[in-house]
């Protein structure tokens, strides 16, 4: 797979080098090295990338969330359903543990760059 083909694949999948690296079980620097043509992926990784290509954008479920319109935080705070959820999280430790596991797969907005 050439560097151009790899870039095309990432465009098709609409994923970052970091996301592709995680899906392949390699470091982000490895994917970037492939894209620069400094090193080349082995047959094993090429096969994995073809599997990802067949899955399409669904291979990276966070993608839809990342491109979703930003929600006004004040509107979320005003939503009674949000507070109902917060009460349930506080009252039920098992629910809180499960929510924490699920939340690990999502980026923390406080750690995302400000685009304003």
Secondary structure, 3 states (H helix, E strand, C coil): CCHHHHHHHHHHHCCCHHHHHHHHCCCHHHHHHHHHCCCCCCHHHHHHHHHHHHHHHHHCCHHHHHHCCCCCHHHHHHCHHHHHHHHHHHHCHHHHHHHHHHHCCCCCHHHCCCCC
